[in-house]
């Protein structure tokens, strides 16, 4: 498992156009970022294209990340989520259902990746359980399902700025919980 410091170092080296660092970052983070894209887009092909866009943007804009005390994974996940949401919004016609497309490539994660993902999932779920249920639902809607802040505000019957405050405070609490 790659540490926060190692990922920050890889991003710093990518700023200097280090291809080995880029390859290492891809190896360390692509499974998680692909999961984010797939969760938002619900279409494997689109998620793969979005993931490619994520890494192109990382290569071109690595200087946009600065070690500001926040996790580099937070930056990468936000980047992936935003690109996936942009693609979701740009859809003109409904995408083909992922279940109707034959899966030709073996795409199952390795046992090690499954164990790491399950462990991460349990930690995140435990931290989400510490939040007020409405706020946890808003976080899941915004960051896992790709709902807009406006849609969430309407669903929870709160002003848009209140929803933004809920999400910001909830993310800060999640960060604190996950860092324990």
C-alpha positions in Angstrom: 0.0 0.0 0.0 1.4 3.4 -1.0 1.6 6.0 1.8 0.4 9.6 1.6 4.1 10.8 1.5 4.9 8.4 -1.3 1.9 9.7 -3.4 2.9 13.3 -2.7 6.4 12.5 -3.8 5.1 10.9 -7.0 3.0 13.9 -7.8 6.0 16.2 -7.2 8.1 14.1 -9.6 5.3 14.1 -12.2 5.5 17.9 -12.1 9.0 17.4 -13.4 7.7 15.1 -16.1 9.0 11.9 -14.5 7.4 9.0 -16.5 8.4 6.4 -13.9 6.7 8.4 -11.2 3.6 8.6 -13.4 3.6 4.9 -14.0 4.0 4.3 -10.2 1.2 6.7 -9.4 -1.1 4.9 -12.0 -0.3 1.5 -10.5 -0.9 2.7 -6.9 -4.2 4.6 -7.6 -5.9 3.5 -10.8 -8.1 0.8 -9.2 -9.5 3.3 -6.6 -10.0 6.0 -9.2 -11.6 3.6 -11.7 -14.0 2.6 -8.9 -15.0 6.3 -8.4 -15.6 6.8 -12.1 -17.6 3.6 -12.4 -19.7 4.4 -9.4 -20.7 7.8 -10.9 -21.0 6.7 -14.6 -22.4 3.1 -14.1 -20.9 2.3 -17.5 -17.6 0.4 -17.7 -16.5 1.9 -21.1 -17.2 5.5 -20.1 -15.5 4.9 -16.7 -12.4 3.7 -18.5 -12.4 6.8 -20.8 -12.9 9.0 -17.8 -10.0 7.3 -16.0 -7.8 8.0 -19.0 -8.9 11.7 -18.9 -8.0 11.8 -15.2 -4.5 10.6 -15.8 -4.1 13.0 -18.7 -5.2 15.8 -16.5 -2.8 14.7 -13.7 0.1 14.6 -16.2 -0.7 18.1 -17.5 -1.8 19.7 -14.2 0.3 18.0 -11.5 1.4 21.5 -10.5 -2.3 22.2 -9.4 -1.7 19.9 -6.4 0.1 21.5 -3.6 0.9 19.8 -0.3 -1.6 21.8 1.8 -2.2 19.3 4.6 -5.0 17.5 2.7 -4.5 14.0 1.4 -3.2 13.6 -2.2 -5.8 10.8 -2.6 -8.5 13.4 -1.8 -7.2 15.5 -4.6 -7.1 12.5 -7.0 -10.5 11.2 -6.0 -12.0 14.7 -6.4 -10.4 15.0 -9.8 -11.8 11.6 -10.9 -15.3 12.4 -9.5 -15.5 15.8 -11.2 -14.4 14.4 -14.6 -16.9 11.5 -14.3 -19.7 14.0 -13.3 -18.8 16.2 -16.3 -19.1 13.1 -18.6 -22.4 12.2 -16.9 -23.8 15.7 -17.5 -22.6 15.7 -21.1 -24.5 12.6 -22.0 -27.0 13.3 -24.7 -28.8 9.9 -24.9 -29.1 7.3 -22.2 -26.0 5.1 -22.1 -26.2 1.4 -22.9 -26.9 -0.6 -19.7 -23.7 -2.1 -18.5 -25.4 -5.5 -17.9 -26.2 -5.8 -21.5 -22.6 -5.4 -22.7 -20.6 -8.6 -22.7 -17.5 -8.4 -20.5 -14.7 -9.7 -22.6 -11.7 -8.9 -20.4 -11.1 -10.3 -17.0 -11.7 -7.3 -14.9 -11.9 -8.8 -11.4 -9.5 -7.3 -8.9 -6.8 -9.3 -7.3 -7.5 -10.9 -3.9 -5.1 -8.4 -2.3 -6.9 -5.5 -3.9 -10.3 -6.9 -2.8 -9.0 -7.2 0.8 -7.7 -3.6 0.8 -10.9 -2.3 -0.7 -13.0 -4.2 1.9 -10.9 -2.8 4.7 -11.2 0.7 3.3 -14.9 0.3 2.8 -15.4 -0.8 6.4 -13.4 2.2 7.7 -15.4 4.6 5.5 -18.7 3.0 6.5 -17.8 3.2 10.2 -16.9 6.9 9.8 -20.1 7.6 7.9 -22.1 5.9 10.7 -20.7 8.6 13.0 -22.4 11.3 11.0 -26.0 12.4 11.3 -28.0 10.1 8.9 -29.1 13.0 6.7 -25.6 14.3 6.3 -24.2 10.8 5.7 -26.9 10.4 3.0 -25.9 13.7 1.5 -22.2 12.7 1.4 -23.1 9.4 -0.3 -25.3 11.2 -2.8 -22.7 13.9 -3.7 -19.5 11.9 -3.6 -20.5 8.3 -4.5 -23.6 8.8 -6.7 -22.6 12.0 -8.4 -25.7 14.0 -7.4 -25.4 17.8 -7.7 -25.5 20.0 -4.6 -28.7 21.6 -5.9 -30.4 18.2 -6.2 -29.3 17.2 -2.7 -30.5 20.5 -1.3 -33.9 20.0 -2.9 -34.2 16.4 -1.7 -33.3 17.3 1.9 -35.4 20.5 1.7 -32.5 22.9 2.7 -31.0 25.9 1.1 -28.1 25.3 -1.3 -25.6 27.0 0.9 -26.7 24.9 3.8 -26.1 21.8 1.8 -22.6 23.0 0.9 -21.9 23.6 4.6 -23.3 20.1 5.5 -21.0 18.5 3.0 -17.9 20.5 3.9 -18.3 19.9 7.6 -19.1 16.2 7.0 -16.0 15.8 4.9 -13.9 17.4 7.7 -15.4 15.0 10.2 -14.7 12.1 7.9 -11.1 13.2 7.4 -10.6 13.3 11.2 -12.2 9.9 11.6 -10.2 8.3 8.9 -6.9 9.7 10.2 -7.4 8.1 13.7 
